Amino acid sequence: MVKLSVYLQNIVRIVAACMFGIGASNLYALNPEQINDPLVKSLTVRNPENFMAPPVIRLNTADRLDINFDIIGEDAEHLRYRLLHCNADWQPSRLLEQEYLKGFNEAEIEDYAFSSNTFIHYVNYNLEIPNSQMQPVAGGNYLLQVYRENYPDEILFQTGFYVSENTVTLQGDVTTRTDKGVDAGYQQVELRVDAGGEEIRNPWQDLVVNVIQNNSPSSLRTTFHPLRVEGKVIEYAHDPNLIFPAGNEYRRFETVRTDYPGMHVDSVVFNGKMFEAYLTPDLPRAGKGYEYDRTQHGRFKIDDYNSTDANLGADYVLTHFSLIMPYQPGADIYPDGEFTRYNQDDANIMTYNHNSGRYEVKIPLKQGSYNYRYVMVAKGEATPSSSMIEGDRYESQNEYLALVYLRLPGARADRLIGTSIF
């Protein structure tokens, strides 16, 4: 949790970033993904060998993750990072640093480079986990926290990933024959856990199962009690906690070029300081028929047709989103996806234009291909929902990440013992 004084100090940087039309992050969100400095952009946590892989490291394998991000500006900064071991609910565990890390839990980010031939200048930083200085050695959820060298208590951003001990195997299935109806806008997840060599004495008490839809933290579902146990096989089925709104396929657009409009872009203009892309106005899809479209499940990919290294050559484009629909006085509306780190805050809240009958927002986004959807947050609620705008189509090709934790009585941490994506 970032202190209030840190928030006040960030006001100065927010003013410096006003040309982007962005505001302060929600510092107190339950989402482990938090960006507390508005000049930090394009944060990704990826398996470099597989763009679609979840942010999971399996112990005793060659798995690694690349954490890549930009800071808008001319000068490089001395940045450092640390790792925090967490339980299944993202609360810090009671493990000591030497119990979950090999090496020192503080290191400098040494890999950085300056943007090249871009109107918006930035410094691109890259960090690989594990590395020679720091290797996770315990299963669980991990928070990576990045800060300036002389200000360790002022977190620029934090992001989450998973380290799995990989001692159990999972098989997952998704059915539209749910306990809320058949083909009725819901999908139900069923899991089979093969304990293998893992000693699980009381599956009804010692296991925690988390399932996440399309990488979005707000979709997290947790269950504790299996339907049945047969020997080493533990089955979760007909569980109301594992029923998800089906949602819809993500929308797409591309800004890989600035000399002409790409996919779902009406026009691209240069305003004298930076390029602006006006996306084709969107309409709500709730109540309409299902249309399949290839999806990246909310992810984005940096790309520029004219660069040998898009991380350095892609420019920032002020991207205009517009959604044609009646005003919703009891709710706020946001574009949502990996590019927002699944946060709903001042940086991406849409305002209603009563003259045009549209919700509108402009967000500076690095050139590339993007998945997005629209979500609504009702007044007084914390959880976003896409149902009222995008609809819930049982046919939607969603991606589910299942995580199984061992939580023994009296233990000081939840152990992540297996994961699966399906």
Kinemage of the C-alpha trace (Angstrom):
@kinemage 1
@onewidth
@group {chain A} dominant
@subgroup {mainchain}
@vectorlist {calphas} color= white
{ca met a 1} P 0.000 0.000 0.000
{ca val a 2} L 1.411 3.365 -1.003
{ca lys a 3} L 1.334 6.090 1.633
{ca leu a 4} L -0.850 9.138 1.107
{ca ser a 5} L 2.239 11.372 1.101
{ca val a 6} L 3.489 9.493 -1.956
{ca tyr a 7} L 0.229 10.263 -3.714
{ca leu a 8} L 0.660 13.962 -2.986
{ca gln a 9} L 4.207 13.925 -4.306
{ca asn a 10} L 2.963 12.352 -7.515
{ca ile a 11} L 0.713 15.354 -8.155
{ca val a 12} L 3.745 17.212 -9.520
{ca arg a 13} L 4.420 14.421 -12.008
{ca ile a 14} L 0.763 14.283 -12.989
{ca val a 15} L 0.912 17.948 -13.973
{ca ala a 16} L 3.991 17.183 -16.063
{ca ala a 17} L 2.005 14.463 -17.804
{ca cys a 18} L -1.092 16.564 -18.485
{ca met a 19} L -0.507 16.516 -22.233
{ca phe a 20} L -1.500 12.863 -22.136
{ca gly a 21} L -4.828 13.583 -20.476
{ca ile a 22} L -4.199 11.093 -17.684
{ca gly a 23} L -4.783 11.187 -13.965
{ca ala a 24} L -3.760 9.500 -10.743
{ca ser a 25} L -3.924 5.757 -10.280
{ca asn a 26} L -6.324 4.232 -7.825
{ca leu a 27} L -3.767 3.627 -5.095
{ca tyr a 28} L -6.090 1.529 -2.977
{ca ala a 29} L -7.452 -0.890 -5.553
{ca leu a 30} L -7.569 -4.601 -4.752
{ca asn a 31} L -5.945 -5.246 -8.107
{ca pro a 32} L -2.280 -6.248 -7.509
{ca glu a 33} L -1.476 -4.364 -10.726
{ca gln a 34} L -0.842 -0.779 -9.673
{ca ile a 35} L 0.910 2.048 -11.497
{ca asn a 36} L 1.450 4.981 -9.151
{ca asp a 37} L 3.432 7.207 -11.518
{ca pro a 38} L 1.515 8.440 -14.597
{ca leu a 39} L 4.661 8.512 -16.727
{ca val a 40} L 5.091 4.721 -16.496
{ca lys a 41} L 3.596 3.249 -19.655
{ca ser a 42} L 3.224 0.015 -21.673
{ca leu a 43} L 3.974 -2.367 -18.802
{ca thr a 44} L 4.026 -6.047 -19.785
{ca val a 45} L 4.982 -9.272 -17.977
{ca arg a 46} L 5.620 -11.945 -20.591
{ca asn a 47} L 7.150 -15.325 -21.232
{ca pro a 48} L 9.576 -14.336 -24.032
{ca glu a 49} L 9.116 -17.719 -25.714
{ca asn a 50} L 5.315 -17.617 -25.803
{ca phe a 51} L 3.308 -14.417 -26.170
{ca met a 52} L 0.099 -16.151 -25.028
{ca ala a 53} L 1.576 -17.892 -21.977
{ca pro a 54} L 0.431 -16.744 -18.509
{ca pro a 55} L 2.936 -15.003 -16.184
{ca val a 56} L 4.017 -18.255 -14.521
{ca ile a 57} L 7.479 -19.563 -13.683
{ca arg a 58} L 7.745 -23.291 -12.965
{ca leu a 59} L 10.450 -24.081 -10.449
{ca asn a 60} L 13.404 -26.153 -11.654
{ca thr a 61} L 12.744 -25.330 -15.310
{ca ala a 62} L 14.173 -22.831 -17.791
{ca asp a 63} L 11.044 -20.650 -17.475
{ca arg a 64} L 11.620 -16.919 -17.253
{ca leu a 65} L 9.611 -13.736 -17.496
{ca asp a 66} L 10.463 -10.421 -19.148
{ca ile a 67} L 9.120 -7.309 -17.446
{ca asn a 68} L 9.164 -4.436 -19.935
{ca phe a 69} L 7.993 -0.840 -19.493
{ca asp a 70} L 8.607 2.750 -20.554
{ca ile a 71} L 9.007 5.956 -18.606
{ca ile a 72} L 8.089 9.054 -20.610
{ca gly a 73} L 10.920 11.582 -20.616
{ca glu a 74} L 14.412 12.383 -21.830
{ca asp a 75} L 16.622 10.997 -19.072
{ca ala a 76} L 17.240 7.525 -17.681
{ca glu a 77} L 16.604 7.002 -13.982
{ca his a 78} L 18.308 4.773 -11.425
{ca leu a 79} L 15.599 2.231 -10.730
{ca arg a 80} L 15.640 -0.700 -8.342
{ca tyr a 81} L 13.267 -3.567 -7.659
{ca arg a 82} L 12.331 -6.127 -5.013
{ca leu a 83} L 10.048 -9.141 -4.755
{ca leu a 84} L 7.363 -9.781 -2.158
{ca his a 85} L 5.998 -13.287 -1.556
{ca cys a 86} L 2.201 -13.396 -1.221
{ca asn a 87} L -0.533 -15.881 -0.460
{ca ala a 88} L -3.342 -16.855 -2.821
{ca asp a 89} L -5.267 -13.684 -1.906
{ca trp a 90} L -2.252 -11.421 -2.664
{ca gln a 91} L -1.723 -10.653 1.014
{ca pro a 92} L 1.958 -10.865 2.080
{ca ser a 93} L 2.975 -14.246 3.468
{ca arg a 94} L 5.060 -14.671 6.608
{ca leu a 95} L 8.044 -16.190 4.832
{ca leu a 96} L 11.423 -14.582 5.365
{ca glu a 97} L 13.193 -13.282 2.275
{ca gln a 98} L 15.819 -16.028 2.439
{ca glu a 99} L 13.027 -18.625 2.414
{ca tyr a 100} L 11.563 -17.527 -0.900
{ca leu a 101} L 14.569 -16.000 -2.684
{ca lys a 102} L 18.100 -17.016 -3.559
{ca gly a 103} L 20.233 -13.891 -3.697
{ca phe a 104} L 19.532 -10.414 -2.387
{ca asn a 105} L 16.040 -8.949 -2.470
{ca glu a 106} L 17.121 -5.648 -3.970
{ca ala a 107} L 18.785 -5.008 -7.314
{ca glu a 108} L 19.189 -2.366 -9.989
{ca ile a 109} L 17.453 -2.424 -13.355
{ca glu a 110} L 20.462 -2.185 -15.638
{ca asp a 111} L 18.899 -2.941 -19.024
{ca tyr a 112} L 17.505 0.257 -20.540
{ca ala a 113} L 17.634 2.163 -23.823
{ca phe a 114} L 16.327 5.430 -25.269
{ca ser a 115} L 13.578 5.726 -27.839
{ca ser a 116} L 14.706 6.321 -31.403
{ca asn a 117} L 13.141 8.689 -33.956
{ca thr a 118} L 9.939 9.175 -31.959
{ca phe a 119} L 8.031 12.398 -31.322
{ca ile a 120} L 7.344 11.313 -27.737
{ca his a 121} L 10.646 10.576 -26.024
{ca tyr a 122} L 10.838 7.744 -23.518
{ca val a 123} L 13.257 5.325 -21.878
{ca asn a 124} L 12.518 1.623 -22.269
{ca tyr a 125} L 13.449 -0.661 -19.363
{ca asn a 126} L 13.648 -4.443 -19.353
{ca leu a 127} L 14.061 -6.880 -16.472
{ca glu a 128} L 14.286 -10.666 -16.536
{ca ile a 129} L 13.140 -12.907 -13.663
{ca pro a 130} L 14.860 -15.108 -12.535
{ca asn a 131} L 18.326 -13.651 -13.038
{ca ser a 132} L 21.830 -14.039 -11.628
{ca gln a 133} L 21.049 -11.726 -8.731
{ca met a 134} L 17.606 -12.952 -7.741
{ca gln a 135} L 15.879 -16.344 -8.096
{ca pro a 136} L 12.528 -17.282 -6.537
{ca val a 137} L 12.756 -20.645 -4.758
{ca ala a 138} L 9.281 -21.028 -3.209
{ca gly a 139} L 5.924 -21.494 -4.874
{ca gly a 140} L 3.368 -18.719 -4.515
{ca asn a 141} L 2.211 -15.338 -5.771
{ca tyr a 142} L 4.915 -12.704 -6.189
{ca leu a 143} L 4.697 -8.927 -6.339
{ca leu a 144} L 7.456 -7.109 -8.199
{ca gln a 145} L 7.856 -3.589 -6.864
{ca val a 146} L 9.908 -0.964 -8.737
{ca tyr a 147} L 11.124 2.262 -7.140
{ca arg a 148} L 13.697 5.021 -7.574
{ca glu a 149} L 17.076 4.324 -6.015
{ca asn a 150} L 16.833 6.912 -3.246
{ca tyr a 151} L 13.112 6.471 -2.550
{ca pro a 152} L 12.460 2.801 -1.635
{ca asp a 153} L 9.131 3.600 0.032
{ca glu a 154} L 7.686 5.310 -3.055
{ca ile a 155} L 6.566 2.546 -5.402
{ca leu a 156} L 6.513 3.561 -9.077
{ca phe a 157} L 4.524 0.450 -9.904
{ca gln a 158} L 3.950 -3.101 -8.847
{ca thr a 159} L 2.918 -6.091 -10.890
{ca gly a 160} L 2.138 -9.704 -10.062
{ca phe a 161} L 3.329 -13.069 -11.332
{ca tyr a 162} L 3.265 -16.690 -10.182
{ca val a 163} L 5.887 -19.271 -9.250
{ca ser a 164} L 4.619 -22.860 -9.354
{ca glu a 165} L 6.243 -25.846 -7.671
{ca asn a 166} L 4.564 -27.950 -10.356
{ca thr a 167} L 4.029 -30.954 -8.073
{ca val a 168} L 0.449 -31.602 -9.183
{ca thr a 169} L -1.098 -31.754 -12.653
{ca leu a 170} L -4.338 -30.086 -13.675
{ca gln a 171} L -6.892 -30.776 -16.358
{ca gly a 172} L -9.513 -28.137 -16.984
{ca asp a 173} L -12.697 -27.996 -18.979
{ca val a 174} L -15.236 -25.281 -19.723
{ca thr a 175} L -18.902 -26.086 -20.212
{ca thr a 176} L -21.914 -23.964 -21.090
{ca arg a 177} L -24.161 -26.466 -19.310
{ca thr a 178} L -24.023 -24.602 -16.021
{ca asp a 179} L -25.995 -24.639 -12.804
{ca lys a 180} L -27.440 -21.278 -13.945
{ca gly a 181} L -28.781 -22.712 -17.191
{ca val a 182} L -27.717 -24.234 -20.498
{ca asp a 183} L -26.255 -21.921 -23.162
{ca ala a 184} L -27.512 -19.013 -21.087
{ca gly a 185} L -24.634 -16.545 -21.062
{ca tyr a 186} L -22.472 -18.359 -18.519
{ca gln a 187} L -19.495 -20.693 -18.558
{ca gln a 188} L -18.682 -23.160 -15.793
{ca val a 189} L -15.142 -24.355 -15.089
{ca glu a 190} L -14.473 -27.942 -14.039
{ca leu a 191} L -11.093 -29.131 -12.761
{ca arg a 192} L -9.346 -32.416 -12.072
{ca val a 193} L -6.244 -32.250 -9.894
{ca asp a 194} L -3.891 -35.236 -9.881
{ca ala a 195} L -1.888 -34.952 -6.673
{ca gly a 196} L 0.895 -37.193 -7.983
{ca gly a 197} L 3.703 -37.228 -5.425
{ca glu a 198} L 2.300 -34.315 -3.395
{ca glu a 199} L 1.091 -35.303 0.064
{ca ile a 200} L -2.371 -33.782 0.524
{ca arg a 201} L -3.843 -35.179 3.718
{ca asn a 202} L -7.135 -33.272 3.739
{ca pro a 203} L -8.187 -31.969 0.279
{ca trp a 204} L -11.383 -30.494 1.752
{ca gln a 205} L -9.365 -28.277 4.080
{ca asp a 206} L -5.857 -27.847 2.703
{ca leu a 207} L -6.436 -26.729 -0.902
{ca val a 208} L -7.310 -23.330 -2.336
{ca val a 209} L -8.213 -23.114 -6.043
{ca asn a 210} L -8.189 -19.798 -7.916
{ca val a 211} L -9.463 -19.422 -11.483
{ca ile a 212} L -8.989 -16.236 -13.538
{ca gln a 213} L -10.723 -15.420 -16.825
{ca asn a 214} L -8.717 -13.630 -19.545
{ca asn a 215} L -5.997 -12.485 -17.113
{ca ser a 216} L -8.345 -9.959 -15.488
{ca pro a 217} L -7.859 -9.812 -11.667
{ca ser a 218} L -11.461 -8.714 -11.121
{ca ser a 219} L -12.665 -12.024 -12.609
{ca leu a 220} L -10.960 -14.086 -9.893
{ca arg a 221} L -13.048 -16.946 -8.491
{ca thr a 222} L -11.952 -18.978 -5.465
{ca thr a 223} L -13.160 -22.347 -4.249
{ca phe a 224} L -12.090 -24.467 -1.282
{ca his a 225} L -14.157 -27.641 -1.421
{ca pro a 226} L -13.919 -30.331 -4.133
{ca leu a 227} L -16.923 -32.295 -5.309
{ca arg a 228} L -15.210 -35.648 -4.829
{ca val a 229} L -11.846 -37.266 -4.140
{ca glu a 230} L -10.871 -40.599 -5.638
{ca gly a 231} L -7.418 -41.674 -4.543
{ca lys a 232} L -4.989 -39.039 -5.785
{ca val a 233} L -7.552 -37.372 -8.067
{ca ile a 234} L -9.442 -34.366 -6.719
{ca glu a 235} L -12.389 -33.142 -8.760
{ca tyr a 236} L -14.083 -29.734 -8.774
{ca ala a 237} L -17.396 -29.696 -10.633
{ca his a 238} L -20.891 -28.188 -10.284
{ca asp a 239} L -19.313 -25.499 -8.146
{ca pro a 240} L -21.258 -22.201 -8.115
{ca asn a 241} L -18.018 -20.377 -7.283
{ca leu a 242} L -16.610 -21.431 -10.661
{ca ile a 243} L -19.402 -20.007 -12.832
{ca phe a 244} L -18.308 -17.021 -14.937
{ca pro a 245} L -20.241 -14.556 -17.093
{ca ala a 246} L -19.339 -15.645 -20.614
{ca gly a 247} L -18.588 -12.132 -21.862
{ca asn a 248} L -17.878 -11.580 -25.536
{ca glu a 249} L -14.892 -11.639 -27.877
{ca tyr a 250} L -12.521 -8.722 -27.399
{ca arg a 251} L -12.598 -5.824 -29.843
{ca arg a 252} L -9.403 -5.063 -31.810
{ca phe a 253} L -7.520 -2.179 -33.368
{ca glu a 254} L -4.057 -1.625 -34.839
{ca thr a 255} L -1.821 1.452 -34.931
{ca val a 256} L 1.301 -0.189 -36.371
{ca arg a 257} L 1.471 2.618 -38.965
{ca thr a 258} L 0.918 6.344 -38.669
{ca asp a 259} L 0.842 7.144 -42.390
{ca tyr a 260} L -2.620 5.638 -42.852
{ca pro a 261} L -5.375 4.206 -40.637
{ca gly a 262} L -5.035 0.606 -39.503
{ca met a 263} L -7.674 -1.893 -38.376
{ca his a 264} L -10.671 -0.208 -36.699
{ca val a 265} L -9.051 3.244 -37.023
{ca asp a 266} L -10.980 5.982 -38.820
{ca ser a 267} L -8.150 8.482 -39.151
{ca val a 268} L -4.655 9.379 -37.985
{ca val a 269} L -3.529 13.012 -37.663
{ca phe a 270} L -0.453 14.804 -36.379
{ca asn a 271} L -1.211 17.628 -33.962
{ca gly a 272} L 2.239 19.198 -34.036
{ca lys a 273} L 3.445 17.269 -30.973
{ca met a 274} L 2.293 13.688 -31.472
{ca phe a 275} L 0.083 11.484 -33.619
{ca glu a 276} L -3.574 11.018 -32.766
{ca ala a 277} L -5.629 7.996 -33.842
{ca tyr a 278} L -9.429 8.185 -33.903
{ca leu a 279} L -10.894 4.715 -33.550
{ca thr a 280} L -14.077 3.817 -35.413
{ca pro a 281} L -16.956 4.607 -33.014
{ca asp a 282} L -18.165 1.520 -31.171
{ca leu a 283} L -21.685 0.353 -30.397
{ca pro a 284} L -22.894 -1.829 -27.525
{ca arg a 285} L -23.133 -5.524 -28.395
{ca ala a 286} L -25.407 -6.714 -25.574
{ca gly a 287} L -28.472 -8.448 -26.996
{ca lys a 288} L -26.886 -8.965 -30.410
{ca gly a 289} L -25.836 -12.198 -32.071
{ca tyr a 290} L -22.444 -13.776 -31.509
{ca glu a 291} L -19.662 -13.094 -33.989
{ca tyr a 292} L -16.401 -14.986 -33.682
{ca asp a 293} L -13.193 -13.005 -33.972
{ca arg a 294} L -9.598 -14.019 -33.366
{ca thr a 295} L -8.588 -12.811 -29.936
{ca gln a 296} L -5.503 -12.149 -27.827
{ca his a 297} L -7.684 -12.416 -24.692
{ca gly a 298} L -7.149 -8.769 -23.799
{ca arg a 299} L -3.418 -8.576 -24.518
{ca phe a 300} L -1.580 -6.011 -26.594
{ca lys a 301} L 1.576 -6.272 -28.698
{ca ile a 302} L 3.932 -3.379 -29.412
{ca asp a 303} L 4.645 -3.107 -33.137
{ca asp a 304} L 5.776 -0.520 -35.683
{ca tyr a 305} L 6.173 -1.478 -39.320
{ca asn a 306} L 9.205 0.792 -39.785
{ca ser a 307} L 11.284 -0.251 -36.734
{ca thr a 308} L 13.863 -2.971 -36.300
{ca asp a 309} L 13.142 -2.856 -32.538
{ca ala a 310} L 9.565 -1.798 -31.842
{ca asn a 311} L 10.279 -1.399 -28.116
{ca leu a 312} L 12.432 1.604 -29.033
{ca gly a 313} L 11.026 2.728 -32.388
{ca ala a 314} L 7.284 2.634 -31.772
{ca asp a 315} L 5.833 6.050 -30.995
{ca tyr a 316} L 3.068 6.999 -28.586
{ca val a 317} L -0.245 7.745 -30.292
{ca leu a 318} L -3.046 9.601 -28.525
{ca thr a 319} L -5.829 7.071 -29.102
{ca his a 320} L -9.451 8.262 -29.099
{ca phe a 321} L -12.087 5.750 -27.964
{ca ser a 322} L -15.786 6.500 -28.448
{ca leu a 323} L -18.827 4.435 -27.514
{ca ile a 324} L -22.235 5.430 -28.861
{ca met a 325} L -24.864 4.718 -26.204
{ca pro a 326} L -27.286 6.560 -23.931
{ca tyr a 327} L -25.956 8.261 -20.827
{ca gln a 328} L -25.727 5.979 -17.788
{ca pro a 329} L -26.191 8.239 -14.727
{ca gly a 330} L -25.558 5.466 -12.204
{ca ala a 331} L -22.293 4.122 -13.577
{ca asp a 332} L -18.852 4.881 -14.963
{ca ile a 333} L -17.539 3.355 -18.200
{ca tyr a 334} L -13.960 2.444 -19.122
{ca pro a 335} L -12.068 0.738 -21.955
{ca asp a 336} L -10.429 -2.332 -20.441
{ca gly a 337} L -7.592 -4.724 -21.251
{ca glu a 338} L -3.964 -5.450 -20.527
{ca phe a 339} L -3.061 -1.925 -21.704
{ca thr a 340} L -4.852 -0.494 -18.636
{ca arg a 341} L -3.460 -3.238 -16.361
{ca tyr a 342} L -7.164 -3.954 -15.778
{ca asn a 343} L -7.516 -0.878 -13.587
{ca gln a 344} L -10.405 1.556 -13.676
{ca asp a 345} L -9.142 5.000 -12.743
{ca asp a 346} L -8.815 8.609 -13.898
{ca ala a 347} L -6.434 7.536 -16.665
{ca asn a 348} L -9.127 5.697 -18.619
{ca ile a 349} L -12.528 6.851 -17.348
{ca met a 350} L -14.810 7.936 -20.197
{ca thr a 351} L -16.767 11.174 -20.177
{ca tyr a 352} L -20.155 11.575 -21.828
{ca asn a 353} L -20.526 13.992 -24.725
{ca his a 354} L -24.205 14.957 -24.674
{ca asn a 355} L -23.918 16.642 -28.068
{ca ser a 356} L -22.695 13.542 -29.874
{ca gly a 357} L -24.345 10.941 -27.602
{ca arg a 358} L -21.040 9.206 -27.008
{ca tyr a 359} L -18.761 8.176 -24.182
{ca glu a 360} L -15.262 9.393 -25.025
{ca val a 361} L -11.714 9.120 -23.719
{ca lys a 362} L -8.253 9.600 -25.201
{ca ile a 363} L -5.342 7.485 -23.980
{ca pro a 364} L -1.692 7.639 -25.109
{ca leu a 365} L -0.817 4.147 -26.339
{ca lys a 366} L 2.353 2.869 -27.921
{ca gln a 367} L 1.979 1.725 -31.520
{ca gly a 368} L 0.846 -1.864 -31.877
{ca ser a 369} L -2.120 -4.230 -31.965
{ca tyr a 370} L -4.578 -4.068 -29.099
{ca asn a 371} L -7.465 -6.039 -27.643
{ca tyr a 372} L -10.039 -4.150 -25.615
{ca arg a 373} L -13.566 -4.236 -24.298
{ca tyr a 374} L -15.785 -1.801 -22.408
{ca val a 375} L -16.651 -2.297 -18.754
{ca met a 376} L -19.093 -0.559 -16.478
{ca val a 377} L -18.697 0.097 -12.761
{ca ala a 378} L -21.937 0.911 -10.966
{ca lys a 379} L -21.851 3.646 -8.354
{ca gly a 380} L -20.899 2.166 -4.999
{ca glu a 381} L -19.514 -1.002 -6.578
{ca ala a 382} L -15.863 -2.039 -6.919
{ca thr a 383} L -16.107 -4.813 -9.514
{ca pro a 384} L -16.313 -3.913 -13.215
{ca ser a 385} L -18.659 -5.777 -15.545
{ca ser a 386} L -18.744 -5.978 -19.337
{ca ser a 387} L -22.219 -7.560 -19.438
{ca met a 388} L -24.316 -4.416 -19.998
{ca ile a 389} L -22.179 -3.234 -22.930
{ca glu a 390} L -20.537 -6.285 -24.497
{ca gly a 391} L -23.181 -8.859 -23.589
{ca asp a 392} L -22.634 -12.437 -22.431
{ca arg a 393} L -22.391 -14.971 -25.247
{ca tyr a 394} L -21.901 -18.569 -24.186
{ca glu a 395} L -19.907 -19.194 -27.388
{ca ser a 396} L -17.119 -16.766 -26.368
{ca gln a 397} L -13.595 -18.207 -26.575
{ca asn a 398} L -12.348 -17.237 -23.137
{ca glu a 399} L -9.003 -18.179 -21.607
{ca tyr a 400} L -8.904 -19.549 -18.054
{ca leu a 401} L -5.918 -19.789 -15.728
{ca ala a 402} L -6.300 -22.234 -12.812
{ca leu a 403} L -3.987 -22.096 -9.808
{ca val a 404} L -3.937 -24.663 -6.990
{ca tyr a 405} L -2.453 -23.744 -3.599
{ca leu a 406} L -1.629 -25.908 -0.589
{ca arg a 407} L -2.604 -24.121 2.635
{ca leu a 408} L -1.628 -26.286 5.601
{ca pro a 409} L -2.872 -25.488 9.124
{ca gly a 410} L -0.312 -23.313 10.868
{ca ala a 411} L 1.762 -22.757 7.721
{ca arg a 412} L 3.319 -19.343 7.148
{ca ala a 413} L 2.540 -19.245 3.430
{ca asp a 414} L 0.338 -20.709 0.699
{ca arg a 415} L 2.341 -22.915 -1.667
{ca leu a 416} L 1.388 -22.722 -5.341
{ca ile a 417} L 1.697 -26.382 -6.354
{ca gly a 418} L 0.198 -26.406 -9.857
{ca thr a 419} L -1.190 -24.265 -12.684
{ca ser a 420} L -2.932 -24.811 -15.984
{ca ile a 421} L -4.281 -22.670 -18.797
{ca phe a 422} L -7.189 -23.800 -20.951
